[in-house]
């Protein structure tokens, strides 16, 4: 059978030299003969190929989703011998091992099994009723899901259209076949049916020396170590970050998971243009595919202005002679990256595309799933992490015969697409035809119409002058965008008594304050505050001014839920209409309780049990939150106390960005680490699978031995809804990772706030304390942490070993004094110095302050002790710090401070924020924001953690440094150097007492 694909077209018309080159590529990419595929040792089972593995993971994430059902239908005209058809199909299922495949999980790993027999799934439907749409019936039937564990994973549906006319639809799960597999299946079916109807034995089909299971085992054994590194070297350079995307081409951004629906438009070139493109290809020793790809990239360049264009294409993947006639999932996709900078002519673009294609074909045998997992490109929610646009050649079957039957295609309009934007093409009677298909999630139908028309026009323009710069190629004029009504602005009132008649009185007050704070003359009542130039500190100023005018004090969280004049005014109206503080949304507790239920898919049932030896001596550790203050110190301590390689999940789109963010965080906190044992991992706690692709998530699950989950969104001003994804969803994904493959220990950093009961007086908090959902503190941050701890408890019950750590108030490093300049305590001290006053909490007021390096050291020490696993530990200082001692050290540093009533101090903070002029001191404004966010929270010094169990478990291994005068001085020196604390004239030089 002659291979098909992008390089096969026009082979007969190329020069002899070019044809020999094409034959060389098609025979095996110009490589020397490599090892043949051997028979596997175990005949009834095999590992999954790389392509199967990715698809299997997607199937687990979306069970029952028909997206990966491959469907082909043919129309049969003539008298049909149903018995011959059945016997022929049974023979082919017995012949091809892939068609009998089922899947299960063994020791936490997916595998494929091959029963000796698999029943034929052949359904014979009834003739269509009058007026019934047969195509619609077939579409519905084709979308039925497969049971991957039981099979069969191929089914046949026979629908009579008349006495001598039928439609045979074949639906195959992509796990066991690909497009070329369909071609092999139909070709062999035609031959077998012809023999069966003639009374002859089945013909001698091409001998199958190996099976797809043999290929999967061979591929897994081949692509590792030095061989894998050799193949990756080329692609690391080609697919270096950043990779471009379709954002500037699409009509709207991608939001969440794809719906899989597509918009398709027919693409057809005239015979004259088709011949001209073939001639152009021949003149440049290229192929028709290369010419079409060059045009596709040129149009993307014209539409987006981008010069770095990555598209993809599909290759059949059957380069080895023994795989040529096998049914199985061999197809691979190639990433084709071209540079269109310098305003090239189309012939220049074609030459660049030709070179790019030849290089890609020389390295086409590296599965794209391996590239995605190893190179870890920037995240996107699409099905392919390396590219989202493609050009694909189709081999459309013409008229054929199956015995006495005439065979033709039957199109029933199934419209889905693996890519966000793809040009499918084929040749019919010398003309290039096909279709442009685009994701309905990203593109409007009118945009697909325009792209298709422009692509057809571009090829005609190219033939008129191939050497014309692509920037000057004429394209059809874009249709005028529909006029959108301008939003009605809120004009400034002419007099104090004036106003805008269509606004309520409260809306007018809110709009007036917005104008003052944002410095704008007009405000759209439906405009987002933050898009109009606002930020969190300006939001504080708005709320304080509205408190003065409307007599209602609201927490800053409301601004993140009511971002417009209209929405915020409605909140104030509801609050003023209540006789007391606005009641909590009655659905809030129910939603919180629902979020605290762990996904039933997080289970250890099919995983290898936890190995305690990995706790004491891990080789690979996953750390979330490494860019946070505590996380940076945890990273340093893990690297110091173990020989493990630490994989740091960082909120980033690509590895370079992740490494930069981690490096900046470590420098900010004065932490040094051996970089050769650090692996920055771009991802996100806010996204499913931690923002990783299915195969990357699975590889991480199979690699890491221990997980330290210190990452969270700790913005106290944000509402629950905005923190939920990172703090609740992220914890779910961490637990999912821990339960997968090999059960792994999790060390979860929580918050002591989950122990505060809103209806009870705070006291000493025991590690095993619990608070019901309806009495959790009214803080979005605390509520997300409460829900996360509930998930952790559920995971413990399912067999995941989880230790929980609740740190107290973090101070700086006990040696250097370097702390977190953005900490609430640092901002609080900065506000005190700016105001020249401190709250008078009394001579006995004390609070917890514990050096961050001690917390990190104690946590890692406990994590390495197998007998401590599964406990809950408070990481606080056993000796509390007197607030008067901190005030004394501030005064000794040259800061004149008076004591004032705490309520008076809070009013002074608000007054300072409201001073006219610039936005004011950031520390004071942030303290005002924190005060608003902390309404209903326990007062200063209320946090008292029972550390008895922690001290007992540590057994003196990690003594806690005293927070004495010299250490407080080091803390204050760093705060002065970092910015939150003004350095007074005449005070000692920052750092003069720091001990290195």
CORNOR-V498542 format. One record per helix or strand of 2 or more residues. SS is the DSSP state (hx for helix, st for strand). FROM is the first residue (numbers start at 1). TO is the last residue. Records with the same first field share a line. If there is no record, write none. Layout:
SS = FROM-TO + FROM-TO
This chain:
hx = 11-13 + 16-28 + 50-61 + 66-68 + 82-95 + 97-100 + 134-142 + 174-176 + 179-197 + 212-222 + 225-238 + 271-283 + 288-304 + 321-323 + 346-362 + 368-375 + 445-464 + 470-472 + 505-518 + 536-550 + 557-561 + 565-577 + 586-595 + 612-616 + 629-641 + 655-668 + 675-677 + 688-691 + 694-703 + 720-739 + 752-755 + 773-775 + 780-797 + 824-835 + 852-863 + 866-868 + 883-892 + 902-913 + 922-933 + 948-954 + 965-978
st = 45-46 + 69-77 + 101-106 + 109-114 + 122-125 + 154-162 + 165-173 + 261-268 + 308-315 + 332-339 + 389-393 + 400-402 + 405-409 + 421-428 + 431-439 + 489-490 + 523-524 + 620-624 + 645-651 + 678-683 + 706-709 + 745-751 + 764-765 + 802-807 + 810-811 + 837-839 + 846-847 + 850-851 + 872-875 + 881-882 + 898-900 + 944-945
